[in-house]
Amino acid sequence: MASKDVAARLKAGLRIPVMAGPMFIASTPELVIAQCNAGIIGSMPALNARTTEALDADIARIKAGVGDKPYAINLVAHRTNARLGPDLEIVLKHKVPIVVLALAANPDLVRQLQANGALVFQDVIKDRHARKCAEMGVDGIIPVGAGAGGHTGDQSPFALMQEIREWWDGLLLLSGCIATGRSVLAAEVLGADFAYIGSAFLSTTEANTQNEFKQMVVDGFAADIVTSNGFTGVNANFLRPSLIQHGFDPDNLVKRERGNVNISDGGDNAKAWKEIWSAGQGIGAIKRSEPAAAYIDWLVEDYRAARAAMGMPVWQA
Ligand SMILES: Cc1cc2nc3c(=O)[nH]c(=O)nc-3n(C[C@H](O)[C@H](O)[C@H](O)COP(=O)(O)O)c2cc1C
């Protein structure tokens, strides 16, 4: 299917061109259901279910909750993920409509998912990675810019989008620091088909995040975000107050050698992600903890206002 058709088909039932980024521990089936029913594409990492059997039950619950609306499951396609094989079987069994592959993947996996009817998206932090993904035949590329929550990029979204859009006319979902409707519109202006939003959902009621974590997101600003590769071997962004709470000096974190990567269960420091909380620089826009639907309602309003301010017609009127 031509990429323009894919974008149009995915946008058809949405209220705003937004896909939620899957978040380790934080995303729940309830969050995915709320996201989809409020008019965006919801997503969840497979590893958030404690076992493959639990993943089976979670996906069944999501399907019952969202009907035929599109949702995504994230698979960590890295050799350190021992559950990749069994989880993949479940994803194939349920014919999950969108699969987001994280960090590394192979063409066979992409083909297997596509042959089963899935759209396959992969996140990238450099143009070079995006070219590899295109060679593998993915349906959508997710450029992750500097400041993103979770494993972050280090390049400006302007640079990433300019370089990738020059040669890729397929689906692009821009990730990193997007939390307002105005920013969603800006992502489209840069050439994205969708904005990809993670951290803004950390403070929602349905997220599996402690109340203190939700409050830290509500209270936090870009200056509260610290980048470190010390926990997983890959650069990720963490909340400064949460690092301090666990005895780390945010300005002197240990640096890991290149290639020493362990991301299967959030890294080999048991506290990373569970107690040392990750978020991106966009959290300054998050002013309250509320149900995901209320946040999405606000996002849609802000997007409409931004379009009107630019003299643009109502989206999908
Ligand atoms: C706490 C947290 C956990 C995350 N876990 C994952 C994950 O398991 N898999 C994945 O592909 N992306 C993960 N991400 C990245 C998001 O899917 C998304 O790319 C990112 O949050 C977008 O940037 P933003 O947080 O600035 O909106 C995570 C992000 C956060 C904040």
The ligand as an SDF file (V2000), in Angstrom:
LIG
                    3D

 31 33  0  0  0  0  0  0  0  0999 V2000
    9.3610    6.2730   31.1010 C   0  0  0  0  0  0  0  0  0  0  0  0
    9.5400    5.9970   29.6430 C   0  0  0  0  0  0  0  0  0  0  0  0
    9.6900    4.6850   29.2000 C   0  0  0  0  0  0  0  0  0  0  0  0
    9.8480    4.4140   27.8310 C   0  0  0  0  0  0  0  0  0  0  0  0
    9.9340    3.1170   27.4240 N   0  0  0  0  0  0  0  0  0  0  0  0
    9.9800    2.8200   26.0910 C   0  0  0  0  0  0  0  0  0  0  0  0
    9.9520    1.4770   25.6540 C   0  0  0  0  0  0  0  0  0  0  0  0
    9.8730    0.5350   26.4350 O   0  0  0  0  0  0  0  0  0  0  0  0
   10.0010    1.2610   24.3150 N   0  0  0  0  0  0  0  0  0  0  0  0
   10.0620    2.2790   23.3910 C   0  0  0  0  0  0  0  0  0  0  0  0
   10.0950    2.0120   22.1860 O   0  0  0  0  0  0  0  0  0  0  0  0
   10.0920    3.5630   23.7960 N   0  0  0  0  0  0  0  0  0  0  0  0
   10.0380    3.8460   25.1120 C   0  0  0  0  0  0  0  0  0  0  0  0
   10.0120    5.1620   25.5250 N   0  0  0  0  0  0  0  0  0  0  0  0
   10.0590    6.2350   24.5120 C   0  0  0  0  0  0  0  0  0  0  0  0
    8.6520    6.6630   24.0740 C   0  0  0  0  0  0  0  0  0  0  0  0
    7.9870    5.6480   23.3920 O   0  0  0  0  0  0  0  0  0  0  0  0
    8.7240    7.9140   23.1680 C   0  0  0  0  0  0  0  0  0  0  0  0
    9.5890    7.7100   22.0900 O   0  0  0  0  0  0  0  0  0  0  0  0
    9.2150    9.1170   23.9390 C   0  0  0  0  0  0  0  0  0  0  0  0
    8.6410    9.1500   25.2200 O   0  0  0  0  0  0  0  0  0  0  0  0
    8.8470   10.3980   23.1880 C   0  0  0  0  0  0  0  0  0  0  0  0
    9.4420   11.5080   23.7750 O   0  0  0  0  0  0  0  0  0  0  0  0
    8.7100   12.3740   24.9070 P   0  0  0  0  0  0  0  0  0  0  0  0
    8.7440   11.5110   26.1280 O   0  0  0  0  0  0  0  0  0  0  0  0
    9.6020   13.5560   25.0270 O   0  0  0  0  0  0  0  0  0  0  0  0
    7.3250   12.6310   24.4560 O   0  0  0  0  0  0  0  0  0  0  0  0
    9.8620    5.4710   26.8950 C   0  0  0  0  0  0  0  0  0  0  0  0
    9.7130    6.7880   27.3510 C   0  0  0  0  0  0  0  0  0  0  0  0
    9.5450    7.0590   28.6990 C   0  0  0  0  0  0  0  0  0  0  0  0
    9.3520    8.4640   29.1570 C   0  0  0  0  0  0  0  0  0  0  0  0
  1  2  1  0
  2  3  1  0
  2 30  2  0
  3  4  2  0
  4  5  1  0
  4 28  1  0
  5  6  2  0
  6  7  1  0
  6 13  1  0
  7  8  2  0
  7  9  1  0
  9 10  1  0
 10 11  2  0
 10 12  1  0
 12 13  2  0
 13 14  1  0
 14 15  1  0
 14 28  1  0
 15 16  1  0
 16 17  1  0
 16 18  1  0
 18 19  1  0
 18 20  1  0
 20 21  1  0
 20 22  1  0
 22 23  1  0
 23 24  1  0
 24 25  2  0
 24 26  1  0
 24 27  1  0
 28 29  2  0
 29 30  1  0
 30 31  1  0
M  END
$$$$
